[in-house]
Amino acid sequence: MESGTAKWSHSGSLDNWHLSSYRKHSGNYSWYCGLESTSYRKHSGNYSWYCGLESTHKYQSYSNGQLVSIPFKVGPNTHLKFWHWYEFTNYGSDGLHVIIQRQSSSDTLDYIGSGGALDSMLNIGNDWLEEDYDLSYIPVGEEIQLLLSFTADDADTAEGIYIDDVNIEGENITGKKEVKLYNPVPKNNLTVYPSPMKDFTNIYLSTASNGVLSVNIYDVCGRKIKTLLKGKVTRGKRIIKWDGKDESGHLLPQGIYFVRMAFSRNDFIENKKIVLIR
């Protein structure tokens, strides 16, 4: 990650993404989402990306940080490659979603993290490992971005994940200098992941203009069970985290639920299904 932060942006409700020299695959740095104060892991060079707390080298409970690349155009035989080092708790839903942000949708390529039902005192992890994702299914010339979304629940934490040596390989790969989600025509949009969810899911909202927005959770019978947002909003993107609880704070049983986004401008309404597992 020796090019620094110029080709990346990051945000979130509890965003600790930063360049770290604590662990790296090469060079001096990697990306990390957490808190730290020393230098340790990178795959190459001096830095890698990490999402955690480097004073303790652990990520925080309720972490929610999105690391986004600059836009680039897909060429023939394009592959996304990067190296990662990680340690997560065995039990829970802490982890990293690897997402391709496309012109009108998003594709979740992978989830790296917790997900077992074993003793929460045990951790899972690996030393530096390379991932390789084939992007040849995306039409040549389409402009996309890489989105790395790190989230954690309210339970135990571990060291987390470091990202290093991110490369887009293929023919005729081009990049742009600006760092922003590709959205040439502002639009209203609703995206939910993960689904199925266990402890929480992230609800991504985009509004094309200022207006009144409501976001509610419904059961399969159409009963409203939770209001997540209601009021005036400005044009832009936002993230809401839902923990699978109703209006009274009670855990809901597993099953199928729906999130509904209703926006006053143009009477926009969109629904997405959420599968809740326990």
N, C-alpha and C positions, 0 to 999 in steps of 0.2 A: 504493500500500500504506500509505496514511496512517492506517489504523485500527490499525497496529502488529501486535503478536504475539498479541493476545487471541483472534483467530479462527483461529489456526493452532497446530499442534504439530509437532515434527519429531524424528526419531530415526534410528538406523542405526549400523552397525559403524564407519564413518568419515564422520560426519555434520558437515558444515560449513555447513549452511543458516543464514543470518542476514539481517537487514535491512541493506541496503547503500545508501550514497548515491553510490557511484562511478559507476554508470550507472542511469538511471531514465527511464521514458517520460513520466511526469508527476509533479508534486509533488516530494518530497524523497528517497524511498526505493523500492527494489525488493528482492525476495528473491534471494539469491545463495548458491551452495554452494561456497565456497572460502575462501582467505585473502586479506586485503587490509588496507590501512592508510590509504587516501585516499578521496575522494568523486568519482564520475564518472557512471554511467549510471542513469537511471530514465525511465520513459515519461511519468509525470505525478507531481505532488507532490514529495516529498523523498526517497522510498525505493522500492526494488524488491527482490524476493527473489533471492538469488544463492547458488549452491553452489560455492565456490572458495576460493582462498587470496588474501586481499587484500594481503598484503605483496608478492606477486609478481603478483597478479591472475591466478592460475591455479588450477584445481582440482587435487586430489591424485590420483595413481595409487591405484587400489583404492578410490576414493570410493564410498560407499554411504549415501545419505541420503534419507529419506522425509519430505516435507512434506505435512501433512494438514490439511484445512479442518475447521471445525465442521460438524456434521450439518445438512442442510437438506432440506425436503420438496419434491418435484417438483410443479410446477403445470402447467397446460396450456401447450403451446408453449414449453417451457423450453429455453434455450440457455446454454451455458457459453462465456464469452469471456475472453480475456486477451491481453496483449501480451508479446512476448519479444524479446530481443536475444541472439544466440549466436555463438560461435566454437568449433568442434571440429576435432580432427585429422581428416584425410580417411580415414585408415586406422585401423581399430580398432572398438571397440564402446562408446565413450563417448557418453552421451546421457541424455535425459529421457524417461521413459514417463509419459504422461498417462492416469490410471486413474480410473474411477468405482468406488468401493467401495460395493457394494449390500448388501442385507440378508443374502443367502446366497451371493453370488458377487462377482466383480470383472470389469469390462469395460475392456480396454485400448483407448483411443480413438486413440492416436497415439504415435509415437516420433520424437523430434527429436534428431538427433545424427549421429555417425560411422556408417560402414557401407560405405564404398567400398573399393577395392583399389588405390588410387593411391599415389603417393609420399607417405610419412608426413611429409615435411617440409612438405607443402602443408596448409593449413587451409581449412575451409569455414565459412561463416557468413552472417549477414544483419544489416541494421540493424533497428530496431524494426518488428515485424510483428504484426498481430493474428490470432489464431486464433478460430474460431467453430465450436462443436460442437453439433449438434442432439441434444437429450436427450429428444425427444418419444416415442422408443420405450419409455421407462421409464414404467410406470403412474403416473398422477396420484396423489399422496399418498404414494408410496414415499419413505422417508428414505434419503438417500445422502450420501456425502462425496467430495470431490475429493482424490486422492492423486497427488502429483508425486514420482516416484521417480528420483533422479539416481544413476547408476552410472558407473564408469570402470574400464578394464582396467589392466594393469601397464605399458603402453607410454607413448608420448608424451602430453603434455597440452597444453591450450590455455587460453584465458580462461574458456570455459564458457558458461553461460546465466543470464540475468537474467529474472525474471518480475515483471510489474507490471500494475496495473489489472485484477485478476481480478473478474469480474462474473457473477452468475447472473441471467439475464433471463427473464422470463415472467410468467405470471399467478399470483397467490396464492403467491408464494415466501415461505417462513418459515424462520427460523434458530433454533438453540438456543445457549445460552451455553457449555455444556460442550464440551470438546475431547476427543473419544474416538471410536474406530471404532465404528460402529453394530453392536452385537452384543447384542441383548436377551436371547438365550438362549445362554449359553456353549456352544461346540461345538468339536469337533476338526475341523481343516481343513488342507488342503494345497493350495498354489497355486505355480505355477512360471512365471516369465517372465524374460527373453524365451525363447521357443521358436518357431522355430528359434534356437539359440544358436551363437555362433562362439567367442569367447574365454571367456565365462563366462555363467552364468545365476543368478538369485536364486531360492531356495527358501524360501517363506514358510510357516511352521508356526504353528498355533494349537492349544493344548491346553486343554480345559475344566476340568481339575483337575490336581493333582499326580500324578505317576506315572513309569513307566519308558518312555522313548521311544527308538526306533531309527530312523535314516534312512539308507538304503542306495541305491546306484546298481546297476542290473542291466542286462545286455545283452539282446538279443532272444531269446537261448537260455535266459535265466533264471539266468545265472551272476552271482554278486555280484562286482562289480569295484571297489567303493569304499564304505567306511563313512564317512559324514559326521558321524554323531552316535549315541552309544549311552550311556545312563545316565539318572539320575533328573533330572526337570525339574519346575519349578513351573508352575502354571496361568498362561497368558499367550501372548504372541506372540513369535516370534523369526525371524531371517533367517539362512540359510546360503548362502554363495556357493560354487558349484562351477565349477571352471576346466577341466572336460573332461579331467581326468587320472585315471589309475587309482591303486590303492593304492601303487604303486611310484613314482608321480610322472611316469609316462610319458603323453604325449599320446595320447588314444584316436583311432582313425580315425573319420571321419564316418559317421553312421548313426543308428539309432534306439535310444534307451536309455530306461530307466524309473527313476524315483525312487519308493521305497516308504517310507511312513511307517507305523510300527507302534507303537501306544500301548497300554500294559498295561490301562488302564481300559476295560472293556466290549469288550476284544479288538478295538479299532479298527484297521483296516488300510485305507490308501488308496494308490493308485498314480496317477502322472501320467507321460505320455509326454514325452520330451525329444528333439528333433531336433537333432543336432550336425552342423554344416557346417564345412568347412575351406576 
